């Protein structure tokens, strides 16, 4: 079976492997865990590719760096359907674990220029470009908010707690705002790397939760 990805995703799959106790805190997910086997992608793409399955045309489109440094999307042009993966988060706070958020916005702008009616996101319900515009608006809001607070010398965790989120305040997993601040601050400082800075992100989440709990 052919598994297609970016080179970054293939190497990350090999490097991360399978956790010793995956989803240990979710007992309902444990069925079949002992049967897991590592299956890295067999084909890596640095540019787009087109596959044909009978009459169906399937375009594989690199979209990195965005949510990660290895995002790949799948597009069915005749059906006008896009499987956007984690480039799209609908009604859920986007998670910038190892994102380049300013380039993530660029990736969304490229989707907006595509002939797409239906978008399958990585998180949230199936939607359209309308929901994707909300993803973009959130990313733009936190980027501009982070830029101002970075210039002020505010810490990432405090910045995440300080930025008014408006219509996005009710989105789930708000602690991800702190992860996103760490990635944005690294962009502004010119120190961004594909790898997560877990120490900085965990510290930012702790500070964010402390400040939010104090309100």
Sine and cosine of phi, psi and omega as CSV:
sin_phi,cos_phi,sin_psi,cos_psi,sin_omega,cos_omega
0.00,0.00,0.74,-0.68,0.02,-1.00
-1.00,0.07,0.77,-0.64,0.10,-1.00
-0.88,-0.48,0.84,-0.54,-0.13,-0.99
-0.95,-0.31,0.69,-0.73,0.06,-1.00
-0.37,-0.93,-0.02,-1.00,0.21,-0.98
-0.98,0.21,0.29,-0.96,0.04,-1.00
-0.89,0.45,-0.60,0.80,0.01,-1.00
-0.87,0.49,-0.72,0.70,-0.04,-1.00
-0.91,0.42,-0.64,0.77,0.03,-1.00
-0.87,0.48,-0.72,0.69,-0.04,-1.00
-0.93,0.37,-0.61,0.80,0.04,-1.00
-0.90,0.44,-0.61,0.79,0.05,-1.00
-0.88,0.47,-0.68,0.73,0.01,-1.00
-0.93,0.38,-0.71,0.71,-0.05,-1.00
-0.91,0.42,-0.67,0.75,-0.05,-1.00
-0.97,0.24,-0.58,0.82,-0.01,-1.00
0.88,0.47,-0.38,-0.92,0.04,-1.00
-0.95,-0.30,0.82,-0.58,0.02,-1.00
-0.84,0.54,0.52,-0.86,-0.02,-1.00
-0.88,0.48,-0.59,0.80,0.00,-1.00
-0.73,-0.68,0.95,0.30,-0.06,-1.00
-0.90,0.43,0.71,-0.71,0.04,-1.00
0.81,0.59,0.66,0.75,-0.07,-1.00
-0.88,0.47,-0.47,0.88,-0.03,-1.00
-1.00,0.03,0.06,1.00,-0.02,-1.00
-0.82,-0.57,0.99,0.11,-0.11,-0.99
-0.86,0.51,-0.50,0.87,-0.03,-1.00
-0.94,0.34,-0.24,0.97,-0.01,-1.00
-1.00,-0.10,0.05,1.00,-0.17,-0.98
-0.98,0.18,-0.33,0.94,-0.04,-1.00
-0.85,0.52,0.84,-0.55,0.06,-1.00
1.00,0.09,-0.02,1.00,-0.03,-1.00
-0.87,0.49,-0.56,0.83,-0.03,-1.00
-0.93,0.37,-0.22,0.98,-0.01,-1.00
-1.00,-0.06,-0.02,1.00,-0.04,-1.00
-0.89,0.46,0.68,-0.73,0.09,-1.00
-0.74,-0.67,0.64,-0.77,-0.01,-1.00
-0.94,0.35,0.78,-0.63,-0.02,-1.00
-0.73,-0.68,0.99,0.15,0.02,-1.00
-0.88,0.47,0.44,-0.90,0.08,-1.00
-0.81,0.58,0.57,-0.82,-0.02,-1.00
-0.99,-0.11,-0.35,0.94,-0.01,-1.00
-0.77,-0.63,0.77,-0.64,0.06,-1.00
-0.90,-0.43,0.61,-0.79,-0.07,-1.00
-0.85,-0.53,0.71,-0.70,0.13,-0.99
-0.98,-0.22,-0.20,0.98,0.07,-1.00
-0.69,-0.72,0.04,-1.00,-0.01,-1.00
-0.93,0.35,0.30,-0.96,0.04,-1.00
-0.53,-0.85,0.44,-0.90,0.03,-1.00
-0.86,-0.51,0.77,-0.63,0.07,-1.00
-0.92,-0.38,0.52,-0.86,0.05,-1.00
-0.79,-0.61,0.86,-0.52,0.04,-1.00
-0.91,-0.42,1.00,-0.04,-0.14,-0.99
0.89,0.46,-0.79,-0.62,-0.01,-1.00
-0.99,0.15,-0.16,0.99,-0.09,-1.00
-1.00,0.08,0.78,-0.63,0.06,-1.00
-0.98,-0.18,0.75,-0.66,-0.02,-1.00
-0.78,-0.62,0.90,-0.44,0.04,-1.00
-0.99,-0.15,0.77,-0.64,0.11,-0.99
-0.98,-0.19,0.84,-0.54,-0.17,-0.99
-0.85,-0.53,0.90,-0.43,0.13,-0.99
-0.90,0.44,0.63,-0.77,-0.01,-1.00
-0.68,-0.74,0.50,0.87,-0.09,-1.00
-0.95,-0.31,0.38,-0.92,-0.08,1.00
-0.98,0.18,0.61,-0.79,0.05,-1.00
-0.54,-0.84,-0.96,-0.28,0.10,-1.00
-0.89,0.45,-0.54,0.84,0.13,-0.99
-0.63,-0.77,-0.05,-1.00,0.07,-1.00
-1.00,-0.04,0.33,0.95,-0.01,-1.00
-0.58,-0.81,0.38,0.92,-0.05,-1.00
-0.90,0.45,0.72,-0.69,0.09,-1.00
-0.74,-0.67,0.69,-0.72,0.02,-1.00
-0.92,-0.40,0.37,-0.93,0.02,-1.00
-0.85,-0.53,0.80,-0.61,-0.12,-0.99
-0.84,-0.55,0.77,-0.64,0.10,-0.99
-0.96,-0.28,1.00,-0.06,-0.15,-0.99
-0.90,0.44,-0.59,0.81,-0.03,-1.00
-0.94,0.34,-0.56,0.83,0.02,-1.00
-1.00,0.01,-0.18,0.98,-0.02,-1.00
0.85,0.52,0.69,0.73,0.02,-1.00
-0.89,-0.46,0.70,-0.72,0.05,-1.00
-0.84,-0.54,0.82,-0.58,0.17,-0.99
-1.00,-0.05,0.99,-0.14,-0.18,-0.98
-1.00,0.06,-0.21,0.98,-0.07,-1.00
0.86,0.51,-0.55,-0.84,-0.10,-1.00
-0.99,0.14,0.17,0.99,0.22,-0.98
-0.93,0.38,-0.39,0.92,-0.02,-1.00
-0.88,-0.48,0.82,-0.57,0.15,-0.99
-0.85,-0.52,0.86,-0.51,-0.03,-1.00
-0.94,-0.34,0.89,-0.46,0.04,-1.00
0.91,0.42,0.32,0.95,0.02,-1.00
-0.73,-0.69,0.68,-0.73,0.02,-1.00
-0.85,0.52,0.86,-0.51,0.03,-1.00
-0.86,0.51,0.61,-0.79,-0.07,-1.00
-0.96,-0.27,0.95,-0.33,0.01,-1.00
-1.00,-0.08,0.83,0.56,0.03,-1.00
-0.78,0.63,-0.85,0.53,0.01,-1.00
-0.71,-0.71,0.77,0.64,-0.05,-1.00
-1.00,-0.01,0.31,-0.95,0.33,-0.95
-0.90,-0.44,0.99,-0.15,-0.28,-0.96
-0.93,0.37,-0.60,0.80,0.02,-1.00
-0.91,0.41,-0.57,0.82,0.06,-1.00
-0.97,0.24,-0.44,0.90,0.09,-1.00
-0.87,0.49,-0.68,0.73,0.05,-1.00
-0.87,0.50,-0.66,0.75,0.04,-1.00
-0.88,0.48,-0.64,0.77,0.01,-1.00
-0.89,0.45,-0.64,0.77,0.04,-1.00
-0.91,0.42,-0.62,0.78,0.03,-1.00
-0.89,0.45,-0.57,0.82,0.05,-1.00
-0.92,0.40,-0.63,0.78,0.06,-1.00
-0.89,0.45,-0.62,0.79,-0.03,-1.00
-0.88,0.47,-0.42,0.91,0.01,-1.00
-1.00,0.04,-0.08,1.00,-0.01,-1.00
-1.00,0.09,0.37,-0.93,0.07,-1.00
-1.00,0.06,1.00,0.03,-0.10,-1.00
-0.74,-0.67,0.74,-0.67,0.08,-1.00
-0.97,-0.25,-0.56,0.83,-0.11,-0.99
-0.79,-0.61,0.74,-0.67,-0.01,-1.00
-0.83,-0.56,0.82,-0.57,0.08,-1.00
-1.00,-0.10,0.92,-0.39,-0.05,-1.00
-1.00,0.10,0.19,-0.98,0.11,-0.99
-0.96,0.27,-0.50,0.86,0.00,-1.00
-0.64,-0.77,0.72,-0.69,0.00,-1.00
0.98,-0.22,0.05,-1.00,-0.07,-1.00
-0.97,0.24,0.35,-0.94,0.10,-1.00
-0.86,0.50,0.65,-0.76,-0.04,-1.00
-0.49,-0.87,-0.49,-0.87,-0.10,-1.00
-0.71,-0.70,-0.21,-0.98,0.07,-1.00
-0.91,0.42,-0.41,0.91,-0.01,-1.00
-0.88,0.47,-0.72,0.70,0.03,-1.00
-0.93,0.37,-0.56,0.83,0.02,-1.00
-0.91,0.41,-0.54,0.84,0.07,-1.00
-0.89,0.46,-0.55,0.84,0.07,-1.00
-0.92,0.39,-0.65,0.76,0.07,-1.00
-0.84,0.54,-0.73,0.69,0.00,-1.00
-0.89,0.45,-0.69,0.72,-0.02,-1.00
-0.87,0.48,-0.64,0.77,0.06,-1.00
-0.88,0.47,-0.75,0.66,-0.04,-1.00
-0.89,0.46,-0.63,0.78,0.02,-1.00
-0.92,0.38,-0.65,0.76,0.00,-1.00
-0.87,0.49,-0.74,0.67,-0.04,-1.00
-0.96,0.29,-0.47,0.88,0.05,-1.00
-0.91,0.42,-0.73,0.68,0.00,-1.00
-0.93,0.37,-0.63,0.78,0.04,-1.00
-0.90,0.43,-0.64,0.77,0.01,-1.00
-0.92,0.39,-0.64,0.77,-0.04,-1.00
-0.86,0.50,-0.69,0.73,0.01,-1.00
-0.91,0.41,-0.68,0.73,-0.07,-1.00
-0.97,0.25,-0.49,0.87,0.12,-0.99
-0.89,0.46,-0.69,0.72,0.02,-1.00
-0.90,0.44,-0.48,0.88,0.02,-1.00
-0.99,0.17,-0.19,0.98,-0.04,-1.00
0.99,0.11,0.28,0.96,0.01,-1.00
-0.97,0.25,0.59,-0.80,0.01,-1.00
-0.94,0.34,0.40,-0.92,0.00,-1.00
-0.86,0.52,-0.68,0.73,-0.01,-1.00
-0.89,0.45,-0.68,0.73,0.02,-1.00
-0.92,0.38,-0.62,0.79,0.04,-1.00
-0.88,0.47,-0.67,0.74,0.01,-1.00
-0.88,0.48,-0.62,0.79,0.00,-1.00
-0.97,0.24,-0.40,0.92,-0.13,-0.99
-1.00,0.01,-0.43,0.90,-0.09,-1.00
-0.96,0.27,0.85,-0.53,0.08,-1.00
-0.94,0.35,0.83,-0.56,-0.09,-1.00
-1.00,-0.06,-0.18,0.98,0.06,-1.00
0.83,0.56,-0.83,-0.56,-0.09,-1.00
-0.91,0.42,-0.25,0.97,-0.05,-1.00
-0.99,-0.12,0.04,1.00,-0.07,-1.00
-0.91,0.42,-0.43,0.90,-0.02,-1.00
-1.00,-0.03,0.02,1.00,0.01,-1.00
-0.93,0.38,0.53,-0.85,-0.05,-1.00
-0.93,0.36,0.29,-0.96,0.05,-1.00
0.84,0.55,0.82,0.57,-0.04,-1.00
-0.91,0.42,-0.32,0.95,0.03,-1.00
-0.88,0.48,-0.32,0.95,0.03,-1.00
-0.91,0.41,-0.35,0.94,0.08,-1.00
-0.85,0.52,-0.57,0.82,0.02,-1.00
-0.94,0.34,-0.66,0.75,0.08,-1.00
-0.84,0.54,-0.69,0.72,-0.06,-1.00
-0.91,0.41,-0.58,0.81,0.04,-1.00
-0.89,0.45,-0.65,0.76,0.00,-1.00
-0.88,0.48,-0.69,0.72,0.00,-1.00
-0.91,0.41,-0.67,0.74,0.01,-1.00
-0.91,0.41,-0.68,0.74,0.02,-1.00
-0.87,0.49,-0.63,0.77,0.02,-1.00
-0.91,0.40,-0.61,0.79,0.08,-1.00
-0.87,0.50,-0.75,0.66,-0.05,-1.00
-0.89,0.45,-0.56,0.83,-0.03,-1.00
-0.99,0.14,-0.19,0.98,-0.04,-1.00
0.97,0.25,0.40,0.92,-0.04,-1.00
-0.90,-0.43,0.20,0.98,-0.08,-1.00
-0.91,0.41,0.71,-0.70,0.08,-1.00
-0.80,-0.60,0.37,-0.93,0.05,-1.00
-0.86,0.51,-0.55,0.83,-0.06,-1.00
-0.95,0.30,0.52,-0.86,0.12,-0.99
-0.94,0.35,0.58,-0.82,0.19,-0.98
-0.99,-0.17,0.99,0.11,-0.12,-0.99
-0.89,0.46,-0.59,0.81,0.00,-1.00
-0.89,0.46,-0.75,0.66,-0.01,-1.00
-0.92,0.39,-0.64,0.77,-0.03,-1.00
-0.93,0.36,-0.64,0.77,0.03,-1.00
-0.91,0.40,-0.62,0.78,0.03,-1.00
-0.92,0.40,-0.64,0.77,0.01,-1.00
-0.91,0.41,-0.65,0.76,0.03,-1.00
-0.90,0.44,-0.68,0.73,0.00,-1.00
-0.88,0.47,-0.70,0.72,0.01,-1.00
-0.92,0.39,-0.67,0.74,0.03,-1.00
-0.86,0.52,-0.74,0.67,-0.03,-1.00
-0.92,0.40,-0.58,0.81,0.06,-1.00
-0.90,0.44,-0.70,0.71,-0.01,-1.00
-0.94,0.33,-0.65,0.76,0.01,-1.00
-0.92,0.39,-0.57,0.82,0.02,-1.00
-0.94,0.34,-0.38,0.92,-0.03,-1.00
-0.99,0.14,-0.19,0.98,-0.05,-1.00
-0.99,0.11,0.00,0.00,0.00,0.00
